[in-house]
């Protein structure tokens, strides 16, 4: 491992589908500027500076960047430590399409990445589990109870693997423009996520005032949060766990 990326680390597990992976377009109120203290661990187990990514000639953002920025600004990162964001989210994935269940590829890859991160430095610690997912399962007409069981089982497994039984967990509502167009199938999934947050000492973040890419830049993408909304979402997720 290169010295410039050495630990110990405060580790964030970032999981779910596209709004966690990050598809935000447009400008943030304060664009994310790379910070040598904040790193990604990619699905290929590569350490790299955390930053927006280029896709089709445009920069795309994710809410973990803004969560991490709040964490560092608040002074929670002790001198000599770095933040490490485990990038396990993949767009267009769910439980019902056999991607996030306990025998499925993305779930198993997430656990593998957690184990790898644990082995990088003995003084590292896990500080948060950021989850945003459910649109795929909504379109596949998941039931509230079925989704609740799937998500609760996943959260239990992550807390076990990280050896952090009280690992802070935060999840959020969907993009409201898309949710409003698909309300009947979205409501059971969102109810399930809220219930898991209540039952498992997690935090649920509201998104009623956040915009889609379509609302921000008029590109027809109603399902993904814009970069400006991801900035707000990251800050809200931080505050939901650690306070203002």
C-alpha positions as CSV (number, residue, x, y, z in Angstrom):
1,X,0.0,0.0,0.0
2,X,1.3,3.5,-0.8
3,X,2.4,5.6,2.1
4,X,0.2,8.5,1.0
5,X,-2.9,6.3,1.6
6,X,-1.8,4.7,4.9
7,X,-4.1,4.4,7.9
8,X,-5.4,4.1,10.5
9,X,-8.9,4.8,9.1
10,X,-12.3,5.9,10.2
11,X,-14.3,3.7,7.8
12,X,-17.7,4.3,6.2
13,X,-19.6,1.5,4.5
14,X,-21.6,2.9,1.6
15,X,-24.0,0.4,0.0
16,X,-27.2,0.1,-2.0
17,X,-28.0,1.1,-5.6
18,X,-27.6,4.1,-7.9
19,X,-28.5,6.9,-5.5
20,X,-25.8,5.5,-3.2
21,X,-23.4,4.8,-5.9
22,X,-23.9,8.4,-7.0
23,X,-25.5,9.8,-10.2
24,X,-25.8,13.4,-9.2
25,X,-25.4,16.0,-11.9
26,X,-25.3,19.8,-11.8
27,X,-23.5,21.9,-9.3
28,X,-23.4,21.7,-5.5
29,X,-23.8,24.9,-3.4
30,X,-20.2,24.1,-2.4
31,X,-18.6,21.6,-4.8
32,X,-16.7,18.8,-3.2
33,X,-12.9,19.4,-3.3
34,X,-10.7,16.4,-2.9
35,X,-9.1,16.1,0.5
36,X,-6.0,13.9,1.0
37,X,-7.6,12.7,4.3
38,X,-10.6,11.2,2.5
39,X,-10.2,8.0,0.4
40,X,-12.3,5.5,-1.5
41,X,-11.8,1.8,-1.4
42,X,-13.2,0.6,-4.8
43,X,-14.8,-2.8,-5.5
44,X,-11.4,-3.9,-6.9
45,X,-9.9,-3.2,-3.5
46,X,-8.0,-0.2,-4.8
47,X,-7.3,2.8,-2.6
48,X,-7.8,6.2,-4.3
49,X,-8.6,9.8,-3.4
50,X,-12.4,10.3,-2.9
51,X,-13.7,12.5,-5.7
52,X,-16.5,13.0,-8.2
53,X,-16.2,10.7,-11.1
54,X,-16.5,11.4,-14.9
55,X,-19.4,9.7,-16.8
56,X,-20.3,10.6,-20.4
57,X,-18.2,13.8,-20.2
58,X,-19.9,15.0,-17.0
59,X,-18.9,14.8,-13.3
60,X,-21.2,12.7,-11.1
61,X,-21.3,12.9,-7.4
62,X,-22.4,10.8,-4.4
63,X,-23.6,11.7,-0.9
64,X,-20.7,10.0,1.0
65,X,-18.4,12.8,-0.2
66,X,-20.4,15.4,1.5
67,X,-21.0,13.2,4.6
68,X,-17.2,12.7,4.9
69,X,-16.6,16.5,4.4
70,X,-18.9,17.2,7.3
71,X,-17.2,14.6,9.5
72,X,-13.8,16.1,8.9
73,X,-14.9,19.7,9.3
74,X,-16.5,18.8,12.6
75,X,-13.2,17.7,13.9
76,X,-14.2,14.0,14.3
77,X,-11.2,12.8,12.3
78,X,-8.2,12.7,14.8
79,X,-4.8,13.8,13.6
80,X,-2.9,11.1,11.7
81,X,-6.1,9.3,10.6
82,X,-7.9,9.1,7.3
83,X,-11.5,8.5,6.3
84,X,-12.0,5.4,4.1
85,X,-15.3,5.1,2.1
86,X,-16.1,1.5,1.0
87,X,-17.8,1.9,-2.4
88,X,-20.0,-1.2,-2.5
89,X,-23.2,0.3,-4.1
90,X,-24.2,-0.7,-7.6
91,X,-27.0,0.9,-9.6
92,X,-30.2,-0.9,-10.5
93,X,-29.9,-3.6,-7.8
94,X,-32.1,-5.0,-5.1
95,X,-33.0,-8.0,-3.0
96,X,-35.7,-9.4,-5.3
97,X,-33.3,-9.5,-8.3
98,X,-30.9,-11.6,-6.3
99,X,-28.1,-9.0,-5.8
100,X,-28.3,-8.0,-2.1
101,X,-29.5,-11.2,-0.4
102,X,-27.2,-13.1,1.9
103,X,-26.1,-15.5,-0.8
104,X,-25.9,-12.9,-3.6
105,X,-22.9,-11.3,-5.2
106,X,-23.1,-7.7,-4.0
107,X,-23.8,-8.7,-0.4
108,X,-20.8,-11.1,-0.5
109,X,-18.6,-8.5,-2.1
110,X,-19.5,-6.0,0.5
111,X,-18.5,-8.4,3.3
112,X,-15.2,-9.1,1.4
113,X,-14.5,-5.4,1.2
114,X,-15.2,-4.9,4.9
115,X,-12.8,-7.8,5.8
116,X,-10.2,-6.2,3.5
117,X,-10.6,-2.8,5.1
118,X,-10.3,-4.3,8.6
119,X,-6.9,-5.9,7.6
120,X,-5.4,-2.6,6.4
121,X,-4.6,-1.3,9.8
122,X,-5.2,-2.6,13.3
123,X,-6.3,0.7,14.7
124,X,-9.0,1.4,12.1
125,X,-12.6,1.6,13.2
126,X,-16.0,1.6,11.5
127,X,-18.0,4.8,12.1
128,X,-21.1,4.6,9.8
129,X,-23.2,2.5,7.4
130,X,-24.8,4.6,4.7
131,X,-27.6,2.9,2.8
132,X,-29.8,4.1,-0.1
133,X,-31.7,1.5,-2.0
134,X,-35.2,0.3,-2.7
135,X,-36.2,1.6,-6.1
136,X,-35.5,-1.7,-7.8
137,X,-37.4,-3.7,-5.2
138,X,-40.3,-1.2,-5.5
139,X,-40.6,-1.7,-9.2
140,X,-40.6,-5.5,-8.5
141,X,-43.5,-4.9,-6.1
142,X,-41.7,-5.9,-2.8
143,X,-44.0,-6.2,0.2
144,X,-43.3,-4.2,3.3
145,X,-42.6,-7.3,5.5
146,X,-40.4,-8.9,2.9
147,X,-38.3,-5.8,2.4
148,X,-38.1,-5.2,6.2
149,X,-36.8,-8.8,6.7
150,X,-34.2,-8.4,3.9
151,X,-32.9,-5.1,5.1
152,X,-32.8,-6.0,8.7
153,X,-30.9,-9.2,7.9
154,X,-28.4,-7.2,5.9
155,X,-27.8,-4.6,8.6
156,X,-27.3,-7.3,11.2
157,X,-24.7,-9.0,9.0
158,X,-22.8,-5.7,8.5
159,X,-22.8,-5.0,12.2
160,X,-21.5,-8.5,12.9
161,X,-18.8,-8.3,10.2
162,X,-17.6,-4.9,11.3
163,X,-17.6,-6.1,14.9
164,X,-19.6,-3.0,15.7
165,X,-23.0,-4.1,17.1
166,X,-24.1,-0.4,17.5
167,X,-22.6,0.8,14.1
168,X,-24.6,3.9,13.2
169,X,-27.0,3.2,10.3
170,X,-28.7,5.8,8.1
171,X,-31.1,5.4,5.2
172,X,-33.3,7.9,3.3
173,X,-36.4,8.3,1.3
174,X,-36.5,8.2,-2.5
175,X,-36.4,11.2,-5.0
176,X,-39.8,12.6,-4.6
177,X,-40.4,13.3,-8.3
178,X,-40.0,9.6,-9.1
179,X,-41.7,8.4,-5.9
180,X,-44.8,10.5,-6.7
181,X,-45.0,8.8,-10.1
182,X,-44.8,5.4,-8.6
183,X,-46.3,5.9,-5.2
184,X,-48.3,2.6,-4.8
185,X,-45.1,0.4,-5.2
186,X,-42.9,2.8,-3.3
187,X,-44.9,3.1,-0.1
188,X,-44.4,-0.5,1.2
189,X,-40.6,-0.3,0.7
190,X,-40.3,3.1,2.4
191,X,-42.4,1.9,5.2
192,X,-40.1,-1.1,5.6
193,X,-37.0,1.1,5.6
194,X,-38.5,3.4,8.3
195,X,-39.4,0.3,10.4
196,X,-35.8,-1.1,10.2
197,X,-34.4,2.3,11.3
198,X,-36.8,2.3,14.2
199,X,-36.2,-1.3,15.2
200,X,-32.5,-1.3,14.8
201,X,-31.5,2.1,16.3
202,X,-30.9,3.6,12.8
203,X,-31.8,7.0,11.4
204,X,-34.1,7.8,8.6
205,X,-33.6,11.0,6.5
206,X,-36.4,12.8,4.8
207,X,-36.0,14.0,1.2
208,X,-39.2,15.8,0.5
209,X,-37.6,19.0,-0.5
210,X,-34.7,17.5,-2.6
211,X,-34.6,17.6,-6.4
212,X,-33.9,15.1,-9.1
213,X,-31.4,15.6,-11.9
214,X,-34.4,16.3,-14.1
215,X,-35.6,19.1,-11.8
216,X,-32.1,20.5,-11.6
217,X,-30.9,20.3,-15.2
218,X,-34.0,19.2,-17.2
219,X,-32.5,16.0,-18.6
220,X,-35.5,13.6,-18.0
221,X,-33.8,11.7,-15.1
222,X,-36.4,11.7,-12.4
223,X,-35.1,8.8,-10.2
224,X,-31.6,10.2,-9.3
225,X,-30.8,13.0,-6.8
226,X,-29.0,16.0,-8.3
227,X,-25.5,16.9,-7.0
228,X,-27.0,19.8,-5.0
229,X,-29.5,17.4,-3.4
230,X,-26.8,14.9,-2.7
231,X,-24.8,17.6,-0.9
232,X,-27.8,18.2,1.3
233,X,-28.5,14.5,1.8
234,X,-24.9,13.9,2.9
235,X,-25.1,16.7,5.4
236,X,-28.4,15.4,6.7
237,X,-27.1,11.9,7.1
238,X,-24.1,13.2,9.0
239,X,-26.4,15.3,11.3
240,X,-28.8,12.3,11.8
241,X,-26.0,10.3,13.3
242,X,-23.7,12.9,15.0
243,X,-25.9,16.0,15.4
244,X,-25.4,19.6,14.2
